[in-house]
Amino acid sequence: MRISMKKWFAAVAFVAATLFGGVVVSSAQAFEPNASESLSDESSTDFVSYASGGGGSCDHECDDCGCDTKLLGFIRPSDQCFVDFISPMTNPVYFEDPRTLSELRFIFVNHTLPTRAPLVGGNVQLFAMQIRAALTDRLSIIATKDGFFTTGADPVIMKDGWADVNLGLKYNLYADPDSQQLLSVGARYELPVGTPRALQGNGDGVFDFFLTGGAAFGTYGHWISGAGFWIPVDSAAESQAFYWSNHWDWQINGGKWYALTEVNWYHWMKSGKGGVAGLEGLDVINLGSTGVAGNDIVTGAIGAKYKHSAYSEIGVAWEAPLTDRRDILQNRLTIDWIVRY
């Protein structure tokens, strides 16, 4: 199915402008706690909802987990001011939740390769675990790429092996619990320590600079949008790209179940000097191929999440290209389980 990139870009930009139209305020106002607006039931550890008036405290300096309770002496509890939000599912390495979180996120991906030259189909599975650790109410360490690839029938382009590993920082620029809007910025560096036969470990690493924000809409709706650049240290070994990911969800009847949909746009800005001519990877694999500059792939996903409490959620999403160009993606199933502190 072919879509107009200009029309798609204009539609998402319109939504972004509408939802974030009222976000610009001073940083001091954004983080000033208001004791009169704290919620009452501070002892509840069940699912809490700031927007709908559920139990829990929403003091940005001192959430209901307790200011003095730090894991390993330095990891702060996750922000409790935006507990109705859920984390994005697709583009899992780079599409970052804008909240300040301390969590483990376990990910399973079943990736189906297209049956078209030079590919011959088959499946690739990824087992991974992401780590996020809040150091302050705004600053967190994030490690979002790691794991192990296993390959199914005849995926001739890769074999079993370890993924590269990245590490970075995320800083919350703006947070307004009253309007349920927030904005964060961050940077990551990907270390080329993976297995070459799994199409990892090439080049001298990749820097990723990103901006991510979120906003509530309607009674039970949420939108998260993240964009960034992949900038390789060795531009001959790996390609340079821009990505823009969007997530919309709806909390069903204000309960623990969410329906979600996501759209990801990948635009290759500069080709490498190797790989497979005209063929590139997506979020997990960077082939550094020639002849990919100017190419675009848009993927769409639908899914659902069950959020047992503010500290645990599990989700599933099915993703496929919306553009005729698909490169290494026929479709993808992603399952994640988040355990949050």
Long-range contacts (C-beta under 8 A, 24 or more apart in sequence): 1-322, 1-323, 1-324, 2-323, 2-324, 3-298, 3-322, 3-323, 5-296, 5-298, 8-263, 8-265, 8-298, 9-265, 12-225, 12-244, 12-246, 12-263, 15-223, 15-246, 16-225, 19-181, 19-215, 19-217, 19-223, 20-181, 20-213, 20-215, 22-179, 22-181, 23-174, 23-176, 23-179, 23-181, 23-183, 23-213, 23-215, 25-174, 25-176, 27-173, 27-174, 30-174, 30-175, 30-176, 31-60, 31-137, 31-138, 31-175, 33-59, 33-60, 33-61, 33-62, 35-59, 37-177, 37-178, 45-309, 45-310, 45-311, 46-309, 47-83, 47-256, 47-307, 47-308, 47-309, 47-310, 48-80, 48-83, 48-310, 49-83, 49-84, 49-254, 50-80, 50-81, 50-82, 50-83, 50-84, 50-177, 50-180, 51-84, 51-180, 51-216, 52-84, 52-219, 52-254, 56-80, 56-83, 56-310, 58-177, 60-137, 60-175, 60-177, 61-137, 65-341, 71-102, 71-341, 74-135, 75-102, 75-133, 75-134, 75-135, 75-341, 76-100, 76-102, 76-134, 76-135, 76-136, 76-137, 77-102, 77-134, 77-341, 78-102, 78-103, 78-134, 78-310, 78-311, 78-340, 78-341, 79-134, 79-137, 79-172, 79-175, 80-310, 81-175, 81-177, 82-175, 82-177, 82-180, 82-182, 82-214, 83-310, 84-180, 84-216, 84-220, 84-222, 84-251, 85-214, 85-216, 85-222, 85-224, 86-222, 86-249, 86-258, 86-260, 86-305, 86-307, 86-313, 86-315, 87-313, 87-315, 87-336, 87-338, 88-224, 88-226, 88-245, 88-247, 88-262, 89-247, 89-260, 89-262, 89-301, 89-303, 89-305, 89-315, 89-316, 89-317, 89-334, 89-336, 90-245, 90-262, 90-264, 90-299, 90-301, 90-317, 90-319, 90-332, 90-334, 91-243, 91-245, 91-262, 91-264, 91-282, 91-283, 92-128, 92-130, 92-144, 92-283, 92-334, 92-336, 93-144, 93-145, 93-166, 93-283, 93-284, 94-144, 94-208, 94-210, 94-226, 94-228, 94-230, 94-243, 94-245, 94-283, 95-212, 95-224, 95-226, 95-243, 95-245, 95-247, 95-262, 95-264, 96-142, 96-144, 96-170, 96-184, 96-186, 96-210, 96-212, 96-226, 97-212, 97-214, 97-224, 98-172, 98-182, 98-183, 98-184, 98-212, 98-213, 98-214, 98-224, 98-226, 99-172, 99-182, 99-184, 99-214, 100-134, 100-136, 100-137, 100-138, 100-139, 100-140, 100-170, 100-172, 100-184, 101-132, 101-134, 101-140, 101-340, 102-132, 102-133, 102-134, 102-140, 102-340, 102-341, 103-130, 103-131, 103-132, 103-338, 103-339, 103-340, 103-341, 104-129, 104-130, 104-131, 104-338, 104-339, 105-129, 105-130, 105-131, 105-132, 105-336, 105-337, 105-338, 106-336, 106-337, 106-338, 106-339, 107-147, 107-334, 107-335, 107-336, 108-334, 108-335, 108-336, 109-284, 109-332, 109-333, 109-334, 109-335, 110-332, 110-333, 111-328, 111-329, 111-332, 112-329, 112-330, 112-331, 112-332, 113-155, 113-157, 113-328, 113-329, 113-330, 114-326, 114-327, 114-328, 114-329, 114-330, 115-330, 118-157, 118-276, 118-279, 119-155, 119-156, 119-157, 119-279, 119-328, 120-154, 120-155, 120-156, 121-153, 121-154, 121-155, 121-330, 122-151, 122-152, 122-153, 122-154, 122-155, 122-156, 123-151, 123-152, 123-153, 123-155, 124-149, 124-150, 124-151, 124-152, 124-155, 124-158, 125-149, 125-150, 125-151, 125-152, 126-163, 126-284, 128-163, 132-170, 137-172, 138-171, 138-172, 139-169, 139-170, 139-171, 139-172, 140-169, 140-170, 141-167, 141-168, 141-169, 142-167, 142-168, 142-169, 142-170, 142-186, 142-188, 143-167, 143-168, 144-168, 144-188, 145-188, 145-190, 145-284, 149-195, 149-198, 149-200, 157-199, 157-276, 157-328, 158-197, 158-198, 158-199, 158-285, 159-195, 159-197, 159-198, 160-195, 160-197, 160-198, 161-194, 161-195, 161-196, 161-197, 161-198, 161-200, 162-193, 162-194, 162-195, 162-198, 162-200, 163-194, 163-198, 163-200, 163-284, 164-190, 164-191, 164-192, 164-193, 164-194, 164-200, 164-201, 165-190, 165-191, 165-193, 165-194, 166-190, 166-191, 166-206, 166-208, 167-191, 168-208, 179-215, 179-216, 180-214, 180-215, 180-216, 180-222, 181-213, 181-214, 181-215, 181-216, 182-213, 182-214, 182-215, 183-211, 183-212, 183-213, 184-211, 184-212, 184-213, 185-210, 185-211, 185-212, 186-210, 186-212, 199-281, 199-285, 199-287, 200-285, 202-237, 202-238, 202-274, 202-286, 202-288, 203-232, 203-233, 203-234, 203-237, 203-238, 203-286, 203-288, 204-232, 204-233, 204-234, 204-237, 205-232, 205-233, 206-230, 206-231, 206-232, 206-233, 206-238, 206-286, 207-231, 207-232, 207-233, 219-254, 220-250, 220-251, 220-252, 220-253, 220-254, 221-248, 221-249, 221-250, 221-251, 222-247, 222-248, 222-249, 222-250, 222-251, 223-247, 223-248, 229-269, 230-286, 232-272, 232-286, 232-288, 235-270, 235-272, 236-272, 236-273, 236-274, 236-288, 237-272, 237-273, 237-274, 237-288, 238-272, 238-286, 238-287, 238-288, 239-268, 239-270, 239-271, 239-272, 239-275, 239-280, 239-286, 239-287, 239-288, 239-289, 239-292, 239-293, 240-268, 240-269, 240-270, 241-266, 241-267, 241-268, 241-269, 241-280, 242-266, 242-267, 242-269, 243-267, 243-283, 249-305, 256-306, 256-307, 256-308, 257-304, 257-305, 257-306, 257-307, 258-304, 258-305, 258-306, 258-307, 258-315, 259-303, 259-304, 260-301, 260-302, 260-303, 260-304, 260-305, 260-315, 260-317, 261-300, 261-301, 261-302, 261-303, 262-300, 262-301, 262-303, 262-317, 262-319, 263-298, 263-299, 263-300, 263-301, 263-322, 264-298, 264-299, 264-300, 264-301, 264-319, 265-296, 265-297, 265-298, 266-296, 266-297, 266-298, 266-299, 267-295, 267-296, 268-292, 268-293, 268-294, 268-295, 268-296, 269-293, 279-327, 279-328, 280-327, 280-328, 281-327, 281-328, 282-327, 282-328, 282-329, 285-328, 295-325, 295-327, 296-323, 296-325, 297-321, 297-323, 297-325, 297-326, 297-327, 297-329, 298-322, 298-323, 299-329, 301-334, 303-334, 310-340, 311-339, 311-340, 311-341, 312-337, 312-338, 312-339, 312-340, 313-337, 313-338, 313-340, 314-338
